[in-house]
Amino acid sequence: MKKTTYIISVLVVLIVIVAESLILINQNAEKTTVNIGYKKHVAYMPLFIAQEKGFFEQEGLTVNPIIFDSTNQMMAAVVSGDIDASLGGANLQTVYSIEEKSPNSMKVFTTLDVNEDTGITCVMVKSDSDISSMSELEGKKSATLPGTFAPIWINAALKTVGLNKEDIEIQGLDAKLQLAALESGQVDVVFTVEPACSFGVNKGIGKIIYTEPLRHLGSSLTASIISTKLIEENPNVADKIVAATDKAVDFIRENPEESMDIMAKYADYKPDSIKGMKTPVYSKSTEISEENLQDLADKLYAEGDLASRLDVSRIIYK
């Protein structure tokens, strides 16, 4: 009897030890840390939602969010492997350009989409301007984002009213300075992106005369990107980042108002300043349209923005 009791006691102790060991193993597994780059901008909503709702934790990940002032610097950090991913706001034109120069350095796994129902871009004039349509912009001074991409989509939009980019004066200007330029009369019109569209309207500075001009060039503006280095070295972690992001996109679709509130908190937007802003539309990793991404790449190549025709299938996360 004593021997039996002893054996049972030993077994109980062993079970406890094994159970505690399994708990420690699970805890260690949950401590996988990933470095995610972002900016305080509406496009990074999937990151903000995934953080707020614990979707990373559900996948056994701890996120170290790293803020960047420059999107280009953030994307360079993904290419080098200094950060693992960026969720939502990587400019697709820059993604294509990087793929040309540093092939197979990153993959795209969600896209921020544009169509006739979305509103991430806009054409805005001063609130007391007599201009009411793009057809009246000939000879006007405009401001838009610096770089080569904005003039291309501006040109695509202007062509719908019989104009082109040579018919207006285009000045590259940081988004934070565009509304001041419009208000002061330095420019007559801005071709801009959110949150400037909503800020301008809600502050009484401007009025929108055309919504989503970018749709005339392509169906997507930005993307989530992940380092190929991470995919090759730890594919399981890469899959978990993608899964958490897809969960965030589902949440945005099902809870648009709450998602906007969460985004405003993380991006430091005052609720009154984004009143009327449309909830961004994203495609999940399983929904990305290779055809649409290829169409955009082909148009950029035709415009001379890319040196060679890009096969976008190489940059899509699979």
N, C-alpha and C positions, 0 to 999 in steps of 0.2 A: 504493500500500500504506500509506504514511504517512498519507494523507488518510483512508483507511478506518479505520485505527487511531485517528486523532484523533476521528472521528465516533463510533466505538464508545465511546471514553473519555467523550466529552461525554454520550452517551446514558446511560451508567452513572451519571455524576454526577447527571444529571437524575432518573433513577429513584430514586437514594438520597435526593435532596432531596424528591421527591414522597412517598416512603415515610415519611420523617421528619415531613413535614407532616401526613400522614394519622394518624400516631401521636399527634402533638400535638393534632389535632382530636378524636381519640377520648378522649385524656386529659382534655381540656377538657369533653367531653360527660359524662364520668364524674364530674365535679366539681360537678354540679348538687346543691346543698344544700337540704334541706327541713327545716323546723322541726316537730317532732312533740311534742305535749304528752302527759304521762302522770302517773300516780301510782304509788307502790310498792304495787301491789295486784294480786291474782291476775287480775282482769278484763282487765288490760293484757297478758296473755300473748302475744297476736299480735305486739305490738311487740317484746317480749323475744326471742321466737323468731326474728323477722325480723332482728333485730340479731345475734343469736348465730350464725345460720346463713348470714349474708351475702346474704339475699334482696334487700335494698335495693341492695347493690352489683351484684347480677346484673341489676338494672333500671337501672343507671347512676346511682344516687342515693347521696348521702352524707347521713346523718341527723344532725341536731343535736337530741338528745333534751332536752326542757325539762320539768323536774319542777314540779308544782304541788301546793300543800297543799290547795286546794279544787277540786273538780270544776266548780263553777259558774264560778270564775275561768278555768279552763282552757277551758271551752266559750265563755265570752265572748271569749277570745283567738282562738278559731277564727272566731267571728262577725265580729270586727273585721279578720281577716286577719293578725293579729300572729303567729299560728302557722298552719301549713298544714293540720294534721290532728291527730286523736287516735285511737289505735288500741285499741279493745276496751271501754273503761270509761265511756262517756258515758251517763248515765242517760236512758232513753228518755222518761220523763215530762218531764224538763227539756228534751229536744230538742223535744218537742211544744209546750211552753210558749214556748220561744224562737221557734219557727216562727210562733206566734200574734203575737208582738210584733215580730219581725224576719223577715218572710217571705223565703224563698229566700236565706238567709244560710249555710246548710250543707246537706250531703247525708249520708245514712246509707249505708254500704257493707258492713258486716258486722253481725251481731247475736250477742249471747251469749244462748243459748236455755235455756229451762227446761221440764221435763216430769217425769213420774213417775220417771224414771231419773237425773235430775241432782240436784245438791245444793248449789247456790250460796246458798240461803237455808235457814233452819231455825228451829224453835221449841225453845228450850232452857230447862230448869229446873236448879236446883242439884242437884249429884250425889247428895245425900242426901234430896232432896225426895220426898214421897209422891205427887206429881202424875205421872201416867203418860200422860195424853192431853189433847188440847185441850178435850175435853168437861168437864174438871174446872177450867177456868180462870175460871169465873164469879166475879166479885168480887175477882180477884187483881190485883196491881200488876205492870205490865209496862213494859219499856223497849224502844225501837226507834230507828231512825234519825230524826233531826230532819226536819221538812218534812211536806208533805201526802200524799206518795206512800205511805209505809209504812202509815199507818192504813187506806188504801184496800185494799191487798192483805191486811192483817191481817183486815179485815172480811170479805173474800171467803173467806178460809180458815176463819174462825170460823163462817160460815154453813153450812159443811159438817157442823158438829156441833150445829146449832141455836142458836148464839149469834151475837152481833154485837159491834161495837167498843164499844157503850155498856155492855156487860156486864162489861167490864174497865176498869181504869184504865191509860191509855196515856201514857207519858212519853217525849218525844223526848230522846235522849241520844247523844252522839258514840260511834261504834263502839268507840273506844279505852277508853271508860269503862264500857261495858255489863257486861263480865265482873266488874269490881270491884263494881258495883252488885248483881249477882247473888250474888256470893260473900259480900258483907256483909249480905245480907238486905234491902237497900233496895228491891229488887223481887223478885217471885216467879218471873218468867219474862221471857225476852228473845226478841223476834222479830228475828232478826239475819241478817247475811250473812257469807259467808266473807271473811277467815280466822277471824273470831270463833267460828264454829261449831267448827272444828277446834281452835283454840287452847283453847277452853273444855273440850273433851273431853280433849285430851292433857295439859292441866295439872291435870286432876282436879277442875275447878271445877264443870262442868255435865254434863248428859246430854241428848241430843236426844230429844224426844218426838214430833217430826214433821219430816219432811224435805220441803223445797221447797214451802212454803206459797204462795209467789208464783204457782205454776202455776194456782192457782184464779182468778187475775185475768187473766193473760196468758201468752204463750208466750216472751216475751223480756224481759230486764231492762235490758241496756245495749247500746251500739252503738259502732262505729267511725264517726267523722264527719270530713268534709273540707270545707274552706272553699270556698264558691261563688266567692269572689274568685280562688282558685287555679284552679278549674275554668275560669273565663272567661278568665283571663290566660294560663294555661299548661296546657291540657287534656292534653297529652302527659305532663307530670310528674304530674298527677293520676291518669292511667291507670296510671302506673308505681307509685305509692303503693298503689293498689288491688291491682295484680297481686302486689306483694311481700307484701301482707297475706293475699291468697288462698293464696299459697304457704305462709305460716306456718300457716294453718288446716289445710291438707292435712298439713303436718308434724305438727301436734298430733294429728290423727286417726290417723296412722300410727305415731307414737312418743309415746304418752301418758306413759309413765314418764319418759323423757328430757325431755319438755316440762315436766313438773312440776319436775324438778331445775333446769332452766334458769330457770323462773319463780321458784323459791325463791331462786336466786342474785341475780337482778335486783331482786326485791322485798325482799331481806334477811330472808327467813323462815328460821328454823332448821328443818332437815329433820324433827326430832322433833316440832316444833310443828304440822306440817301432815300428820302421819301419818294416813292414811285419807281425806284430802281427795279428792273426785272431780275428775277432769280436766274443766274447763269444756268445754261444747259450743258451737260457733260455726257460724253459717251464712255461707257465702261471699257475695261480691257477686252472684253468679249464682243464689243459692239463697234469697235473702231472700223471705219470704212477705208480700206486700202485704196479703193477706187477714188474716193474724194481726196485723200492725201496725195495720191499720184497726180491728180488733176491740178492741185495747187503747185506741186513741184514742177510740173510741165509748164505751167503759166509763168512761174518765176524764171525758169530756164529761157522761155521765149522772150521775156523782158530783159534778159541779160543779167539777171540778178544771181543766177547760178552759172558756173562755168561749163557744166556738163549736165546731161540728163541724169537725174537721180532715180534709182530703183528704190522706192520707199518701203518695199517689203523687207529690206535689210534693217530698217530702224524700228519696226513694230515688234513689241514684246510678244513672244509666243511660248 
